[in-house]
């Protein structure tokens, strides 16, 4: 039986980052991964979808080149090459993770890991079994898409994210159930390529976790592009025809027809077949329960990333991996503050957010000041031809604390980090006001939004 200070089950953005940090702290580390290093995020999620969306963005630009005084004729796209580029991007990064494991002397075991008595881990690959003895275990097994009865994926008409990312042919029409980040990104991609896309959402608005003002703005922009939305929907039966599907909605009473349907209604943690029943680890609604430092109720066992609950974001998983590794090494890392974790949607336009929405801040009892600045008031945005968007900031009136920041528009997924740093450092409105933002940049809108919250905006 091989001995390790830490055995990590799952090689996604939480698991492999935890392995690197643990190795940096001079711990002996084993990483158990059943499929591909990098996990769903790198192989079938965050990275390859962004490669596809970049292709769609380039097509969008090409179709609108005349606005910039550039003539481009016969704009076409090659779906096969788009998919090939996306898959190559994932392969390159997966190989990079493998190299990082080697560099940091992390021992990688291919197979499924099951926890046994006394923190043993049995790794199974086919008929071959390997036993590991761990002083500590980090569970980083991620999550999978939720499946509704009657809507089970079949790889042909009912797509999972894998079929949606590697289509054999371009669909003429598509139904997407769920308007969170995943659903909206697929809607944006296929709409940009010319498919008729209908998004069905059970909540009363799309992007329901976002600030209402931002989600309303985004919806209007998506509708201008041709995406159709059915909100406050209640699903009925799904009928599979020869080469298409019919989705019956009980509310509003209607039938939607399309070539394929994608279910994007959330995820559930991969907690099965881990041997948790032999431990004191507790679960709730498909996720492992941890304290603020990722410790479970079983001493020496930690859980990080999607399997440990919302928000289901790769950067949250990676940060939790660092915290868990440092806890095991005897350090005293800061707990993760979920209000300081940004969320991003890489559609056209992009959406980015941090902290409380305006409604949440009011419900929490804050007396607030709200600032808004439109892209149309920013010189760089106009020069880029990207004048549709808004930056919104929310402050506590008494303390000047930044409670939330919400954006929709070009490159906001890059801009949000400025507010993330400020919020993490507990910056007040005065810190943002006194900062000098370079001109001409999109980042000036962040400054103006803060100024506007206090009646000091200069360009509106």
N, C-alpha and C positions, 0 to 999 in steps of 0.2 A: 504493500500500500504506500503510495507516494504522499509525502507530507508537505503541506503548504500553510503559510500564514493566512492567506486569503484564497478562497475559491469563489469565482464569480460565475454565475449561471446566466448566460446571455451576453452576446457580443455586439449589442447595438450602441448607440451614442452614449448611453448611461454606462453600460458594462465595460466597453473598451477604454473609456476615459477613466473610470474607476481603477481599471487595471494599470494604466499608465501612472496615475497619481500614487497608487499603492507601491508600485515598483520604484518610483522616485523616492519614496520614504523608506526604501531598503527592506521592504517586505517581499517574501517569496510569494509569487502570484500564479494561479492557474485560471485560465479563462475557458469556459465550456460553451461552445456554440454549435447548434444543431444544423444550421444552414450556411449563411454567409456572414463573415465579419462585416460589421457596419449595421447589421440588423435591417428592419423594414425601412427605417429612415433613409439610409444610404442606398439601399438596393431597390426599394419599391415605393418610397415615400418622398421625403423632403427633396433629395437631390435630383432624382430622375424627373420628377414632376416639374421642377424648376427649369430643367433643360428643355422639356417640352414647351413650357410656357414662354421661354426665351424664343423658341422657334416661332411660336404664335405671335409674339411681340414683334419679331422681325418682319413677319408677314403683314402685320398691322401697319408698321412703318412704311413698308414698300408700297402698300396700297394708297398711302396718303402722301407720297413723296412730292406730288405736284404742289402741295401746300408749302413746300420748302424750295420751290423753284427747280426741282430735279425731275427729269422725265424718265420714268421707268415703264417699259411696255411689257405686256404679256406676263404679268406677275402670276406665278404658279407656285405650288408647293408639292413636295414629295414626302408623303406620309411615312413611307418606309425609311427614308433617310433621317427624318425627324426622330423616329423611334430608335433607329440605329445609333444616332448621336446620343440620345438619352441613355441607352443601355451602355454605351462605351464610357460615358461619364461615370456611371455607377461602378463599372468594372475597374476603372482607373483608381477611384477612391477606395474601393474595397482592397485592392492590392496595396494601396498606401497604408491602410490600417494594419494589414498583415506585416508590412515592413516596420511599422511602429511597435508592434508586439515583439518582433525579433530584436529591434534596437533596445527595448526596455527589458529584455530577458523575461518576458511573460510566456509561460508555457501554455500553448493552446491545445485544447482537446476537442476534436470533432465528435459530436454526438449529443444525446439528450442527457441532462443531468438530473438525478433524483436524490433528494436528501434522505439520509438514513440516520440511525441512532448515533449519538455522540458526534454530530456534525461530520459524518462521512458523506461523500457524494459519489454515487455510482454513475459512471458515464457509459451509455450504451450506444453503439453504432452497429446496427445489424445484430449479429450473434456475438460480437466482441464486446466485452465489458472491462472497464478499468475502474479501480477503486482509489479514491482520493481521501486523505484525512485533512480536515481544515480546522484551524483555530477559529476562523471566522468565515461566514458565507454572505455574499451579497447576491440577492435575487434581482435580476435585471432582465426578465423574460418578456417584457413588452406587452403588447395587446394586439387584438385582432378586431376586425369589423363586426359590429353586431348584425345578427341575422334574424329577420322576422319570419315567422312561420308563413308559408305561402309565397315567400319572396326569396327562397334559397337560390344562390347563384348556380348557374349551370354552365358557365363558360361560353355560352352562345348568345342567348338573348338577355339573360340577367347577368350583368357584369360585376365583377369585383374590381378593385383598383388595378389588379394585374392585367385584366383584359382591356381596361380603359387606357392603360399605358402602353399596351402592345397590340393595338387593333390590327387585324389582318386586312381590313378595308375601311374606308372612311364612311361612317354612318351618315345618312341623310337627315336623320332625326334622333333625338335622344331625350329620355326622361331622367332627371336626377332628383332623387328623393333625399332631401336634406340640404339646407343652405348654410351650413357652417363653412369653415375654411376649405375643407376637402371638396365639398360639393360645388362651391363657388369657383374654385380653381379649375375643376374639370369643365364647368359650364363656360367659363371664360375661354379655355383652350379650344373646345370644340366649336363654340360660337364663332371664334376668330377664323376657324378653318371652313366655316360655311354651313355647319349643321344647324338645323332648327332645334333649339334647346328649350325645354320646359323644366323649370325648377319647381318642385313641390315641397312646401314647408308647413309643418304642423303649427308652428308658432305664428303669432300675428304679424311678424315682420321677418325679413331675411337677416342673416348674420345676427342672431338673437343675443349673442354675448357682447356685441359691440354697443357703443353708445347709440341711442336711437337716431340722433341727428346724422351720425355717420352712416348708419345702415340705410337710412332713407335716401341720403345723397347717393350712396353707392348703387342702390336699387334703380334710381332714376338714370344713372349713367349706363348701367347694364341694359336697361330697357331701351335706351337710345340705340344701343348696339344690336338690338333684336332679340335679346333673351326674354322669354316669357316667364312669369311667376304666378303660382297659385299658392296663396298663403292661407293660414288658418284651415288647413286641409285635414281631412280625416280619411285615411286609406280604406278602400274596399278591396275587392278581389283583383288579382292580377291574372290576366289570361294570356297564355302563350299561343301565338298563332304560328304559321309555318316559318315566316321570316320577320316577324314583328311581335310587339306586345301591345296589349290594351290594359291600361290602368284605370280601374273604376274608382272614383272618389265618392264617398258617402256625403262629404261636405267639402266644398260645394258640389252639388249633384252634377257630375259630368264624367266623361270618359276621355282619357288622353291616349293617343296612339303614337307609337314611335318604333324605330328599328330595334333599339335596345333600352334597357333601364339600368341605372347605377344606383345602388343603395348606399347612402352616405349619412347614416343616422346615428353615428357614434361608435364607440369601441368598448370592449370589455377586456379585462386583464387576463393574461395567460397564467392562470393559477393552478390549472389542472395538472395531474401527473408529476407533481414536484415532490411529493412525499410530505406535504405540509400537515397531513393528518397525524404524522408521527412527531409533530412539534407543537409548541404553544403559539405558533403564528396564527393570528386571527385575520379573517377576511370579511369584507362587507360589500355586497353588490358587485362581486367580480373583481375586487381589488384588495390588496394587502394593506392592513392597517399598520401605520408606523407613527412614531412620535416626531417631534420637530427636527430630530437629527437622524431620521431614517431607520431607527431601531424598531424591530418588531418586539412582540412579547416574549420571544425566545431569545435569551441572552446569546450574543454573538452572531445573530442572523439579522441582516439588514435587507431592505427592499427599496429600490430606486426606480425612477422613470415611470412609464405608463402603467406598469403593474401596481405601482403605489398610488395611483389616482391622479386626478386632474391637478393642474392643467396638463394636457397630453401634448407636450412639446419637447422636441429633441434637446433644446438648450437647457430646459429645466432638468431633464434626465442627466445631462452631462454635469451640471452643477451639483446635483444630488450625489453623483458618483464621486466627485471630489470630496464632498462633506463626509460620506461614508468611509472613504479611504483614510481620511485624516482622523476620523473618530477611532478607527481601528488602530491607527499608529499612535494614539494617545494624545493627539493634539486637541485643541478646543476651537473648532471652526464655528463661524457664525451660522446660525440657523438660516434656512432659506426663507425669504419673505416673499410670499406668492404675489403680493401686490406690486412687487418690483420686477415681475417677470413680464416681458413684452410678448404680445401676440401679433402675428403677421399673416396676411393673406396676399398671395402673389398673383392676383388677377390683374386685369386691365379695366379700371385703375386699381392700384394696390391699396390695401387697408392695413393700418398698424395702430396698436393701442397699448396703453399702459395704465394700470391702476383702476381707480373707480370711474364708472360712468357718471354722468350728471345726476341721473335718477338715483343711483346707489349712494352717492355722496349725500343727497338730500335725505334719503331714508336713514342713513347712518347718523343723522343729526347735525351735519355740518352746515354752517352758514357759508355760502360759497360765492366766489367771484369767477365768472366764466369769460374766457377770451376766445375770439375766433378771428382767423385771418384767411381770406380766400386766395387761392393760387393766382387768380386774375389780377391781384394787386402786387404780384412779385415779378420783377424785371426778368429774372432768370427763367421763370416758368413761362413767361410770354415768349421769350427768345427761343426756348426749346419747343414752343408750340404745344405746351402741356399746361394750359391755363384752367383746367377743370379740377378742382380739389379744394380742400379746406383743412386747416390745422386748428384744433380746439384744445384749450387747456382749462383745467379746473383747479382752483386754489381754495384753501381754507381762508376765509376772510380775516379771521382773528390772528392766525399764526403765520400766514403766507406759505404754508406747506403746499407743495404740488401734490394734489390728490389723484389727478388723472390727466392723461394726454391722449388724444385721439385724432387720427389723420386719415384722409382718403385722397389719393392722387399719385402722381408720378414719383417714384423712388421713396415713398414714405417709409418703406421697410428698412431703408438705410438711415433715414433721418431720426427714427424713433430712439436710436441708441443715445442721442444727446440728452433726451429726457430721462432715459434709464440711468445714465450716470448721475445726472442731477438729483433724481429721486433717491438713488442709493446713497448719495452723499448728504441727503436731507437738505438740499438747497431750497431756499425760499424764493419768493418772487423777485426780491432785490438782487439775488445772485444771478438770476437769468437776465434781469434788466441791465446789470452792470457788465455782463459779458459782451464782448465785441464780436459780432458775427461777420464773416467775410462777405464782401460784395463783389460781383453779383452771385449769389448762391440761393438755392432753395431753402437752406437753413435759416435765412433771414425771416422766413415766415414763422419759425418757432419763436424768435425774438418778438416779432410783431404781435403774435397771439398773446404772449404774456403781457406786453404793453397794453393791448386792447382790453384785457381783463381789468386793468386799473385805469382805464380812460386815457391812456397815453400813446395809443397807436399813432404812427407817423404817416402811414401810406394808405389809410382808408379814412 
